[in-house]
Amino acid sequence: MDAGSSLARVRAGVVALLVGLVVACGSAPAAPPTSSARTTGSLASELDKLRARGTLVVAIRVEAPPANRTMGDPAHAQKRAFEIAVANLVATAVLGPNARVELRSLGGDRLAGLDQGADIAMTVETPTAKDRALISSPYAASAVVLAARDGGPVGRVDDVANRSVVVAMDELGARDLAQSFFQQRGISVTLDTAQGVNGAVTALEADRAVALVGDGIGVNVLLTERKLVIVSAVASRPYVIATRKNAPDVAAAVDAALKAALASGAIRGEAAKAGFPYQAP
């Protein structure tokens, strides 16, 4: 065998080895999918889970007013009946005609119910609410208001200067709102407190104050019976629905349901049934 043929065989062997390596590399198994790739498309959304469960868990002030509570808030029953009706409208729109609603009674901080398993919370919009939850568009207007006796000494905000104003204590934080309202206008007043709007109106009637600051819904319920007039809005507190921040799809479905119910007049109709003094947002 001559040197030329030996060299040719060596070259052929090298080529065959290289071809084998290329084929081996091309047929190597692909790297396993990452954890995120394996789970993509396999996780049910929060809305999917809610629909599968078929029950909307609702955080609310209380389902029915205790006997001693109505002495403070004259609109307590109307508010709760209205909120429950709206929750049922939303449940039917989001979950279908066979939807169930589970009410969970809480105190003033209904947003805390979201951390305790509630899907939504019936509440009012405050400056800090959006820090804690996803907040829907308003479905009813409301406000903390300054009110006085009809035909009495107070017809405008400045008339309370250097006089006593009674604050109806409730979950809306009316005292802090009243202080800020008068300070911003440079009006000096003496603030007293009473249990709810009923207690504040009683203070007016006893001449312990010339005006009150409290929930506008409660004041509206008593306007005619107790001869009151609303002098000014102190702070807007529209009715909204809060949803957990980790459930944006649920929040979007709730918001769409509210907008549809507003457009159809269903929310206004439920307010009338509940005796709730409704104003569109």
ChimeraX commands (.cxc) that place a marker at each C-alpha (Angstrom):
marker #1 position 0.00,0.00,0.00 radius 0.5
marker #1 position 1.47,3.33,-0.98 radius 0.5
marker #1 position 1.50,6.49,1.11 radius 0.5
marker #1 position -1.09,8.22,-1.14 radius 0.5
marker #1 position -3.76,5.58,-0.59 radius 0.5
marker #1 position -3.09,5.60,3.15 radius 0.5
marker #1 position -3.55,9.37,3.28 radius 0.5
marker #1 position -6.80,9.08,1.31 radius 0.5
marker #1 position -8.14,6.53,3.79 radius 0.5
marker #1 position -7.26,8.80,6.72 radius 0.5
marker #1 position -9.03,11.72,5.10 radius 0.5
marker #1 position -12.11,9.62,4.44 radius 0.5
marker #1 position -12.16,8.54,8.08 radius 0.5
marker #1 position -11.96,12.12,9.32 radius 0.5
marker #1 position -14.83,13.17,7.03 radius 0.5
marker #1 position -16.95,10.27,8.25 radius 0.5
marker #1 position -16.24,11.22,11.88 radius 0.5
marker #1 position -17.22,14.85,11.28 radius 0.5
marker #1 position -20.43,13.81,9.53 radius 0.5
marker #1 position -21.27,11.56,12.47 radius 0.5
marker #1 position -20.71,14.37,14.93 radius 0.5
marker #1 position -22.97,16.74,12.94 radius 0.5
marker #1 position -25.73,14.13,12.77 radius 0.5
marker #1 position -25.37,13.41,16.46 radius 0.5
marker #1 position -25.63,17.10,17.35 radius 0.5
marker #1 position -28.64,17.57,15.11 radius 0.5
marker #1 position -30.51,14.67,16.70 radius 0.5
marker #1 position -29.78,15.59,20.30 radius 0.5
marker #1 position -32.95,15.90,22.39 radius 0.5
marker #1 position -34.28,19.43,22.92 radius 0.5
marker #1 position -33.80,21.03,26.32 radius 0.5
marker #1 position -36.76,20.42,28.68 radius 0.5
marker #1 position -39.26,23.30,28.77 radius 0.5
marker #1 position -38.87,25.82,31.51 radius 0.5
marker #1 position -41.26,25.85,34.41 radius 0.5
marker #1 position -43.08,28.86,32.98 radius 0.5
marker #1 position -43.41,27.16,29.59 radius 0.5
marker #1 position -44.91,24.03,31.14 radius 0.5
marker #1 position -47.54,26.04,32.98 radius 0.5
marker #1 position -48.49,28.47,30.23 radius 0.5
marker #1 position -52.10,27.89,29.27 radius 0.5
marker #1 position -52.68,25.39,32.08 radius 0.5
marker #1 position -53.61,27.82,34.87 radius 0.5
marker #1 position -57.27,28.75,35.24 radius 0.5
marker #1 position -57.91,32.48,35.56 radius 0.5
marker #1 position -59.60,33.89,38.65 radius 0.5
marker #1 position -62.74,34.43,36.57 radius 0.5
marker #1 position -62.65,30.81,35.39 radius 0.5
marker #1 position -62.37,29.62,38.99 radius 0.5
marker #1 position -65.26,31.85,40.05 radius 0.5
marker #1 position -67.48,30.58,37.25 radius 0.5
marker #1 position -66.60,26.98,38.04 radius 0.5
marker #1 position -67.56,27.56,41.68 radius 0.5
marker #1 position -70.79,29.29,40.69 radius 0.5
marker #1 position -71.02,31.30,43.92 radius 0.5
marker #1 position -70.13,34.99,44.31 radius 0.5
marker #1 position -68.88,35.71,47.84 radius 0.5
marker #1 position -69.81,39.27,48.79 radius 0.5
marker #1 position -68.40,41.34,51.67 radius 0.5
marker #1 position -71.08,43.73,52.91 radius 0.5
marker #1 position -71.74,45.88,55.98 radius 0.5
marker #1 position -74.48,43.60,57.38 radius 0.5
marker #1 position -77.26,41.65,55.71 radius 0.5
marker #1 position -79.99,42.97,58.01 radius 0.5
marker #1 position -79.84,45.96,60.38 radius 0.5
marker #1 position -79.70,45.15,64.08 radius 0.5
marker #1 position -82.39,46.93,66.09 radius 0.5
marker #1 position -80.01,49.38,67.75 radius 0.5
marker #1 position -78.19,50.26,64.50 radius 0.5
marker #1 position -81.15,51.97,62.82 radius 0.5
marker #1 position -81.18,54.49,65.66 radius 0.5
marker #1 position -77.89,55.82,64.30 radius 0.5
marker #1 position -78.32,55.41,60.54 radius 0.5
marker #1 position -81.85,56.01,59.19 radius 0.5
marker #1 position -80.88,54.64,55.76 radius 0.5
marker #1 position -79.19,51.47,56.98 radius 0.5
marker #1 position -81.87,49.07,55.72 radius 0.5
marker #1 position -82.21,50.88,52.38 radius 0.5
marker #1 position -78.46,50.87,51.75 radius 0.5
marker #1 position -78.08,47.18,52.48 radius 0.5
marker #1 position -81.13,46.17,50.44 radius 0.5
marker #1 position -79.82,48.18,47.50 radius 0.5
marker #1 position -76.29,46.79,47.73 radius 0.5
marker #1 position -77.57,43.21,47.96 radius 0.5
marker #1 position -79.77,43.76,44.90 radius 0.5
marker #1 position -76.81,45.15,42.93 radius 0.5
marker #1 position -74.65,42.19,44.02 radius 0.5
marker #1 position -77.32,39.83,42.67 radius 0.5
marker #1 position -77.45,41.71,39.36 radius 0.5
marker #1 position -73.67,41.39,39.04 radius 0.5
marker #1 position -73.66,37.71,39.99 radius 0.5
marker #1 position -76.26,36.87,37.35 radius 0.5
marker #1 position -74.41,38.84,34.67 radius 0.5
marker #1 position -71.01,37.33,35.47 radius 0.5
marker #1 position -71.94,33.76,36.46 radius 0.5
marker #1 position -75.21,33.18,34.66 radius 0.5
marker #1 position -78.84,32.64,35.69 radius 0.5
marker #1 position -77.99,29.90,38.19 radius 0.5
marker #1 position -75.54,32.07,40.13 radius 0.5
marker #1 position -75.52,31.91,43.90 radius 0.5
marker #1 position -74.59,34.80,46.23 radius 0.5
marker #1 position -73.00,34.30,49.64 radius 0.5
marker #1 position -73.09,37.36,51.89 radius 0.5
marker #1 position -70.36,37.88,54.49 radius 0.5
marker #1 position -71.21,40.47,57.09 radius 0.5
marker #1 position -68.40,42.82,58.08 radius 0.5
marker #1 position -67.98,46.07,59.96 radius 0.5
marker #1 position -66.93,49.37,58.44 radius 0.5
marker #1 position -63.85,48.03,56.60 radius 0.5
marker #1 position -65.42,45.89,53.91 radius 0.5
marker #1 position -62.21,45.81,51.87 radius 0.5
marker #1 position -60.77,43.58,54.60 radius 0.5
marker #1 position -63.25,40.96,53.44 radius 0.5
marker #1 position -61.29,40.56,50.20 radius 0.5
marker #1 position -58.34,39.28,52.24 radius 0.5
marker #1 position -60.69,36.84,53.96 radius 0.5
marker #1 position -61.93,35.12,50.81 radius 0.5
marker #1 position -64.63,37.42,49.45 radius 0.5
marker #1 position -64.72,37.87,45.68 radius 0.5
marker #1 position -66.12,41.41,45.82 radius 0.5
marker #1 position -66.84,44.05,48.46 radius 0.5
marker #1 position -69.78,46.45,48.35 radius 0.5
marker #1 position -68.27,49.74,49.45 radius 0.5
marker #1 position -67.81,53.43,48.69 radius 0.5
marker #1 position -64.87,55.01,46.92 radius 0.5
marker #1 position -62.30,56.70,49.13 radius 0.5
marker #1 position -58.89,58.23,48.33 radius 0.5
marker #1 position -57.07,55.14,49.66 radius 0.5
marker #1 position -59.37,52.42,48.29 radius 0.5
marker #1 position -57.38,52.00,45.07 radius 0.5
marker #1 position -54.25,51.26,47.09 radius 0.5
marker #1 position -55.91,48.14,48.47 radius 0.5
marker #1 position -58.17,46.82,45.71 radius 0.5
marker #1 position -59.39,47.18,42.15 radius 0.5
marker #1 position -62.29,49.63,42.18 radius 0.5
marker #1 position -65.19,49.59,39.73 radius 0.5
marker #1 position -66.81,52.54,38.07 radius 0.5
marker #1 position -69.39,54.14,40.41 radius 0.5
marker #1 position -72.94,52.83,40.13 radius 0.5
marker #1 position -74.60,55.36,42.47 radius 0.5
marker #1 position -73.66,58.86,43.54 radius 0.5
marker #1 position -73.29,59.67,47.21 radius 0.5
marker #1 position -71.47,62.16,49.41 radius 0.5
marker #1 position -70.80,63.26,52.92 radius 0.5
marker #1 position -72.79,66.49,53.24 radius 0.5
marker #1 position -73.25,69.58,55.37 radius 0.5
marker #1 position -76.93,69.85,56.33 radius 0.5
marker #1 position -79.02,72.14,58.53 radius 0.5
marker #1 position -82.61,72.75,59.56 radius 0.5
marker #1 position -84.77,74.05,56.76 radius 0.5
marker #1 position -85.49,77.73,57.50 radius 0.5
marker #1 position -82.83,77.81,60.22 radius 0.5
marker #1 position -79.80,80.10,60.63 radius 0.5
marker #1 position -77.58,78.20,58.17 radius 0.5
marker #1 position -78.19,78.68,54.45 radius 0.5
marker #1 position -74.61,78.60,53.19 radius 0.5
marker #1 position -71.29,77.24,54.38 radius 0.5
marker #1 position -70.01,80.52,55.84 radius 0.5
marker #1 position -72.99,80.67,58.20 radius 0.5
marker #1 position -71.46,78.01,60.46 radius 0.5
marker #1 position -68.39,80.14,61.28 radius 0.5
marker #1 position -67.60,80.24,65.00 radius 0.5
marker #1 position -70.53,77.93,65.77 radius 0.5
marker #1 position -71.03,74.29,66.72 radius 0.5
marker #1 position -71.37,71.61,64.06 radius 0.5
marker #1 position -72.24,68.02,64.95 radius 0.5
marker #1 position -70.61,65.15,63.05 radius 0.5
marker #1 position -72.48,61.89,62.46 radius 0.5
marker #1 position -69.98,59.17,63.36 radius 0.5
marker #1 position -69.97,56.20,60.98 radius 0.5
marker #1 position -67.66,54.26,58.65 radius 0.5
marker #1 position -67.25,57.20,56.27 radius 0.5
marker #1 position -64.84,59.04,58.55 radius 0.5
marker #1 position -67.00,62.15,58.57 radius 0.5
marker #1 position -65.10,63.91,61.36 radius 0.5
marker #1 position -61.80,63.96,59.46 radius 0.5
marker #1 position -63.61,65.07,56.32 radius 0.5
marker #1 position -65.36,67.87,58.20 radius 0.5
marker #1 position -62.10,69.14,59.71 radius 0.5
marker #1 position -60.42,69.21,56.30 radius 0.5
marker #1 position -63.45,70.85,54.65 radius 0.5
marker #1 position -63.63,73.75,57.09 radius 0.5
marker #1 position -59.86,74.22,57.34 radius 0.5
marker #1 position -59.53,74.51,53.56 radius 0.5
marker #1 position -62.10,77.31,53.64 radius 0.5
marker #1 position -60.60,79.06,56.65 radius 0.5
marker #1 position -63.79,78.58,58.66 radius 0.5
marker #1 position -63.45,78.06,62.40 radius 0.5
marker #1 position -66.07,75.73,63.93 radius 0.5
marker #1 position -66.50,73.63,67.05 radius 0.5
marker #1 position -67.04,69.99,66.12 radius 0.5
marker #1 position -69.17,67.73,68.28 radius 0.5
marker #1 position -70.08,64.11,67.57 radius 0.5
marker #1 position -73.23,61.99,67.59 radius 0.5
marker #1 position -74.09,58.39,66.75 radius 0.5
marker #1 position -75.06,58.40,63.09 radius 0.5
marker #1 position -77.28,60.81,61.19 radius 0.5
marker #1 position -80.25,60.25,63.50 radius 0.5
marker #1 position -78.18,61.28,66.51 radius 0.5
marker #1 position -76.83,64.33,64.67 radius 0.5
marker #1 position -80.32,65.48,63.66 radius 0.5
marker #1 position -81.46,65.09,67.26 radius 0.5
marker #1 position -78.60,67.40,68.30 radius 0.5
marker #1 position -79.78,69.99,65.76 radius 0.5
marker #1 position -83.31,69.83,67.06 radius 0.5
marker #1 position -82.05,70.32,70.61 radius 0.5
marker #1 position -80.05,73.41,69.50 radius 0.5
marker #1 position -76.73,71.80,70.43 radius 0.5
marker #1 position -75.46,72.59,66.93 radius 0.5
marker #1 position -76.46,74.71,63.95 radius 0.5
marker #1 position -75.51,72.14,61.28 radius 0.5
marker #1 position -74.43,68.54,60.85 radius 0.5
marker #1 position -71.92,66.69,58.71 radius 0.5
marker #1 position -72.89,63.16,57.75 radius 0.5
marker #1 position -73.81,60.60,55.13 radius 0.5
marker #1 position -75.91,62.18,52.39 radius 0.5
marker #1 position -78.04,59.06,51.88 radius 0.5
marker #1 position -79.14,59.11,55.52 radius 0.5
marker #1 position -79.79,62.86,55.36 radius 0.5
marker #1 position -81.88,62.42,52.21 radius 0.5
marker #1 position -84.04,59.80,53.92 radius 0.5
marker #1 position -84.85,62.31,56.69 radius 0.5
marker #1 position -85.10,65.51,54.62 radius 0.5
marker #1 position -88.88,65.82,54.66 radius 0.5
marker #1 position -89.67,64.12,57.96 radius 0.5
marker #1 position -87.13,66.10,59.98 radius 0.5
marker #1 position -87.25,69.32,57.89 radius 0.5
marker #1 position -83.64,69.39,56.75 radius 0.5
marker #1 position -81.82,71.06,53.88 radius 0.5
marker #1 position -78.49,70.08,52.34 radius 0.5
marker #1 position -76.19,73.11,52.36 radius 0.5
marker #1 position -73.14,71.67,50.59 radius 0.5
marker #1 position -71.36,68.47,49.65 radius 0.5
marker #1 position -68.30,67.91,51.84 radius 0.5
marker #1 position -66.73,64.94,50.02 radius 0.5
marker #1 position -67.87,62.62,47.25 radius 0.5
marker #1 position -68.28,58.97,48.31 radius 0.5
marker #1 position -69.87,57.13,45.34 radius 0.5
marker #1 position -70.98,53.52,45.63 radius 0.5
marker #1 position -68.53,51.10,43.99 radius 0.5
marker #1 position -67.54,47.43,44.02 radius 0.5
marker #1 position -64.03,46.42,45.05 radius 0.5
marker #1 position -62.23,43.31,43.77 radius 0.5
marker #1 position -58.93,41.70,44.76 radius 0.5
marker #1 position -55.90,43.06,42.94 radius 0.5
marker #1 position -54.92,39.57,41.79 radius 0.5
marker #1 position -58.22,39.19,39.91 radius 0.5
marker #1 position -58.26,41.82,37.14 radius 0.5
marker #1 position -60.41,39.58,34.95 radius 0.5
marker #1 position -63.08,39.40,37.68 radius 0.5
marker #1 position -62.86,43.19,38.12 radius 0.5
marker #1 position -63.35,43.72,34.38 radius 0.5
marker #1 position -66.38,41.41,34.33 radius 0.5
marker #1 position -67.90,43.18,37.35 radius 0.5
marker #1 position -67.35,46.59,35.77 radius 0.5
marker #1 position -68.96,45.47,32.52 radius 0.5
marker #1 position -71.95,44.08,34.43 radius 0.5
marker #1 position -72.41,47.36,36.32 radius 0.5
marker #1 position -72.25,49.45,33.16 radius 0.5
marker #1 position -74.83,47.23,31.48 radius 0.5
marker #1 position -77.14,47.41,34.51 radius 0.5
marker #1 position -76.80,51.20,34.58 radius 0.5
marker #1 position -77.57,51.48,30.87 radius 0.5
marker #1 position -80.64,49.24,31.15 radius 0.5
marker #1 position -82.04,51.07,34.17 radius 0.5
marker #1 position -81.86,47.92,36.30 radius 0.5
marker #1 position -79.84,49.61,39.06 radius 0.5
marker #1 position -82.23,52.54,39.29 radius 0.5
marker #1 position -85.10,50.07,39.46 radius 0.5
marker #1 position -83.53,48.14,42.34 radius 0.5
marker #1 position -82.87,51.41,44.19 radius 0.5
marker #1 position -86.57,52.28,43.93 radius 0.5
marker #1 position -87.55,48.87,45.31 radius 0.5
marker #1 position -85.15,49.32,48.24 radius 0.5
marker #1 position -86.33,52.85,49.05 radius 0.5
marker #1 position -82.80,54.07,48.36 radius 0.5
marker #1 position -82.63,57.78,47.35 radius 0.5
marker #1 position -80.81,57.11,44.11 radius 0.5
marker #1 position -78.74,59.54,42.08 radius 0.5
marker #1 position -76.91,58.42,38.96 radius 0.5
marker #1 position -73.12,58.58,39.20 radius 0.5
marker link #1:1,2 radius 0.2
marker link #1:2,3 radius 0.2
marker link #1:3,4 radius 0.2
marker link #1:4,5 radius 0.2
marker link #1:5,6 radius 0.2
marker link #1:6,7 radius 0.2
marker link #1:7,8 radius 0.2
marker link #1:8,9 radius 0.2
marker link #1:9,10 radius 0.2
marker link #1:10,11 radius 0.2
marker link #1:11,12 radius 0.2
marker link #1:12,13 radius 0.2
marker link #1:13,14 radius 0.2
marker link #1:14,15 radius 0.2
marker link #1:15,16 radius 0.2
marker link #1:16,17 radius 0.2
marker link #1:17,18 radius 0.2
marker link #1:18,19 radius 0.2
marker link #1:19,20 radius 0.2
marker link #1:20,21 radius 0.2
marker link #1:21,22 radius 0.2
marker link #1:22,23 radius 0.2
marker link #1:23,24 radius 0.2
marker link #1:24,25 radius 0.2
marker link #1:25,26 radius 0.2
marker link #1:26,27 radius 0.2
marker link #1:27,28 radius 0.2
marker link #1:28,29 radius 0.2
marker link #1:29,30 radius 0.2
marker link #1:30,31 radius 0.2
marker link #1:31,32 radius 0.2
marker link #1:32,33 radius 0.2
marker link #1:33,34 radius 0.2
marker link #1:34,35 radius 0.2
marker link #1:35,36 radius 0.2
marker link #1:36,37 radius 0.2
marker link #1:37,38 radius 0.2
marker link #1:38,39 radius 0.2
marker link #1:39,40 radius 0.2
marker link #1:40,41 radius 0.2
marker link #1:41,42 radius 0.2
marker link #1:42,43 radius 0.2
marker link #1:43,44 radius 0.2
marker link #1:44,45 radius 0.2
marker link #1:45,46 radius 0.2
marker link #1:46,47 radius 0.2
marker link #1:47,48 radius 0.2
marker link #1:48,49 radius 0.2
marker link #1:49,50 radius 0.2
marker link #1:50,51 radius 0.2
marker link #1:51,52 radius 0.2
marker link #1:52,53 radius 0.2
marker link #1:53,54 radius 0.2
marker link #1:54,55 radius 0.2
marker link #1:55,56 radius 0.2
marker link #1:56,57 radius 0.2
marker link #1:57,58 radius 0.2
marker link #1:58,59 radius 0.2
marker link #1:59,60 radius 0.2
marker link #1:60,61 radius 0.2
marker link #1:61,62 radius 0.2
marker link #1:62,63 radius 0.2
marker link #1:63,64 radius 0.2
marker link #1:64,65 radius 0.2
marker link #1:65,66 radius 0.2
marker link #1:66,67 radius 0.2
marker link #1:67,68 radius 0.2
marker link #1:68,69 radius 0.2
marker link #1:69,70 radius 0.2
marker link #1:70,71 radius 0.2
marker link #1:71,72 radius 0.2
marker link #1:72,73 radius 0.2
marker link #1:73,74 radius 0.2
marker link #1:74,75 radius 0.2
marker link #1:75,76 radius 0.2
marker link #1:76,77 radius 0.2
marker link #1:77,78 radius 0.2
marker link #1:78,79 radius 0.2
marker link #1:79,80 radius 0.2
marker link #1:80,81 radius 0.2
marker link #1:81,82 radius 0.2
marker link #1:82,83 radius 0.2
marker link #1:83,84 radius 0.2
marker link #1:84,85 radius 0.2
marker link #1:85,86 radius 0.2
marker link #1:86,87 radius 0.2
marker link #1:87,88 radius 0.2
marker link #1:88,89 radius 0.2
marker link #1:89,90 radius 0.2
marker link #1:90,91 radius 0.2
marker link #1:91,92 radius 0.2
marker link #1:92,93 radius 0.2
marker link #1:93,94 radius 0.2
marker link #1:94,95 radius 0.2
marker link #1:95,96 radius 0.2
marker link #1:96,97 radius 0.2
marker link #1:97,98 radius 0.2
marker link #1:98,99 radius 0.2
marker link #1:99,100 radius 0.2
marker link #1:100,101 radius 0.2
marker link #1:101,102 radius 0.2
marker link #1:102,103 radius 0.2
marker link #1:103,104 radius 0.2
marker link #1:104,105 radius 0.2
marker link #1:105,106 radius 0.2
marker link #1:106,107 radius 0.2
marker link #1:107,108 radius 0.2
marker link #1:108,109 radius 0.2
marker link #1:109,110 radius 0.2
marker link #1:110,111 radius 0.2
marker link #1:111,112 radius 0.2
marker link #1:112,113 radius 0.2
marker link #1:113,114 radius 0.2
marker link #1:114,115 radius 0.2
marker link #1:115,116 radius 0.2
marker link #1:116,117 radius 0.2
marker link #1:117,118 radius 0.2
marker link #1:118,119 radius 0.2
marker link #1:119,120 radius 0.2
marker link #1:120,121 radius 0.2
marker link #1:121,122 radius 0.2
marker link #1:122,123 radius 0.2
marker link #1:123,124 radius 0.2
marker link #1:124,125 radius 0.2
marker link #1:125,126 radius 0.2
marker link #1:126,127 radius 0.2
marker link #1:127,128 radius 0.2
marker link #1:128,129 radius 0.2
marker link #1:129,130 radius 0.2
marker link #1:130,131 radius 0.2
marker link #1:131,132 radius 0.2
marker link #1:132,133 radius 0.2
marker link #1:133,134 radius 0.2
marker link #1:134,135 radius 0.2
marker link #1:135,136 radius 0.2
marker link #1:136,137 radius 0.2
marker link #1:137,138 radius 0.2
marker link #1:138,139 radius 0.2
marker link #1:139,140 radius 0.2
marker link #1:140,141 radius 0.2
marker link #1:141,142 radius 0.2
marker link #1:142,143 radius 0.2
marker link #1:143,144 radius 0.2
marker link #1:144,145 radius 0.2
marker link #1:145,146 radius 0.2
marker link #1:146,147 radius 0.2
marker link #1:147,148 radius 0.2
marker link #1:148,149 radius 0.2
marker link #1:149,150 radius 0.2
marker link #1:150,151 radius 0.2
marker link #1:151,152 radius 0.2
marker link #1:152,153 radius 0.2
marker link #1:153,154 radius 0.2
marker link #1:154,155 radius 0.2
marker link #1:155,156 radius 0.2
marker link #1:156,157 radius 0.2
marker link #1:157,158 radius 0.2
marker link #1:158,159 radius 0.2
marker link #1:159,160 radius 0.2
marker link #1:160,161 radius 0.2
marker link #1:161,162 radius 0.2
marker link #1:162,163 radius 0.2
marker link #1:163,164 radius 0.2
marker link #1:164,165 radius 0.2
marker link #1:165,166 radius 0.2
marker link #1:166,167 radius 0.2
marker link #1:167,168 radius 0.2
marker link #1:168,169 radius 0.2
marker link #1:169,170 radius 0.2
marker link #1:170,171 radius 0.2
marker link #1:171,172 radius 0.2
marker link #1:172,173 radius 0.2
marker link #1:173,174 radius 0.2
marker link #1:174,175 radius 0.2
marker link #1:175,176 radius 0.2
marker link #1:176,177 radius 0.2
marker link #1:177,178 radius 0.2
marker link #1:178,179 radius 0.2
marker link #1:179,180 radius 0.2
marker link #1:180,181 radius 0.2
marker link #1:181,182 radius 0.2
marker link #1:182,183 radius 0.2
marker link #1:183,184 radius 0.2
marker link #1:184,185 radius 0.2
marker link #1:185,186 radius 0.2
marker link #1:186,187 radius 0.2
marker link #1:187,188 radius 0.2
marker link #1:188,189 radius 0.2
marker link #1:189,190 radius 0.2
marker link #1:190,191 radius 0.2
marker link #1:191,192 radius 0.2
marker link #1:192,193 radius 0.2
marker link #1:193,194 radius 0.2
marker link #1:194,195 radius 0.2
marker link #1:195,196 radius 0.2
marker link #1:196,197 radius 0.2
marker link #1:197,198 radius 0.2
marker link #1:198,199 radius 0.2
marker link #1:199,200 radius 0.2
marker link #1:200,201 radius 0.2
marker link #1:201,202 radius 0.2
marker link #1:202,203 radius 0.2
marker link #1:203,204 radius 0.2
marker link #1:204,205 radius 0.2
marker link #1:205,206 radius 0.2
marker link #1:206,207 radius 0.2
marker link #1:207,208 radius 0.2
marker link #1:208,209 radius 0.2
marker link #1:209,210 radius 0.2
marker link #1:210,211 radius 0.2
marker link #1:211,212 radius 0.2
marker link #1:212,213 radius 0.2
marker link #1:213,214 radius 0.2
marker link #1:214,215 radius 0.2
marker link #1:215,216 radius 0.2
marker link #1:216,217 radius 0.2
marker link #1:217,218 radius 0.2
marker link #1:218,219 radius 0.2
marker link #1:219,220 radius 0.2
marker link #1:220,221 radius 0.2
marker link #1:221,222 radius 0.2
marker link #1:222,223 radius 0.2
marker link #1:223,224 radius 0.2
marker link #1:224,225 radius 0.2
marker link #1:225,226 radius 0.2
marker link #1:226,227 radius 0.2
marker link #1:227,228 radius 0.2
marker link #1:228,229 radius 0.2
marker link #1:229,230 radius 0.2
marker link #1:230,231 radius 0.2
marker link #1:231,232 radius 0.2
marker link #1:232,233 radius 0.2
marker link #1:233,234 radius 0.2
marker link #1:234,235 radius 0.2
marker link #1:235,236 radius 0.2
marker link #1:236,237 radius 0.2
marker link #1:237,238 radius 0.2
marker link #1:238,239 radius 0.2
marker link #1:239,240 radius 0.2
marker link #1:240,241 radius 0.2
marker link #1:241,242 radius 0.2
marker link #1:242,243 radius 0.2
marker link #1:243,244 radius 0.2
marker link #1:244,245 radius 0.2
marker link #1:245,246 radius 0.2
marker link #1:246,247 radius 0.2
marker link #1:247,248 radius 0.2
marker link #1:248,249 radius 0.2
marker link #1:249,250 radius 0.2
marker link #1:250,251 radius 0.2
marker link #1:251,252 radius 0.2
marker link #1:252,253 radius 0.2
marker link #1:253,254 radius 0.2
marker link #1:254,255 radius 0.2
marker link #1:255,256 radius 0.2
marker link #1:256,257 radius 0.2
marker link #1:257,258 radius 0.2
marker link #1:258,259 radius 0.2
marker link #1:259,260 radius 0.2
marker link #1:260,261 radius 0.2
marker link #1:261,262 radius 0.2
marker link #1:262,263 radius 0.2
marker link #1:263,264 radius 0.2
marker link #1:264,265 radius 0.2
marker link #1:265,266 radius 0.2
marker link #1:266,267 radius 0.2
marker link #1:267,268 radius 0.2
marker link #1:268,269 radius 0.2
marker link #1:269,270 radius 0.2
marker link #1:270,271 radius 0.2
marker link #1:271,272 radius 0.2
marker link #1:272,273 radius 0.2
marker link #1:273,274 radius 0.2
marker link #1:274,275 radius 0.2
marker link #1:275,276 radius 0.2
marker link #1:276,277 radius 0.2
marker link #1:277,278 radius 0.2
marker link #1:278,279 radius 0.2
marker link #1:279,280 radius 0.2
marker link #1:280,281 radius 0.2
view
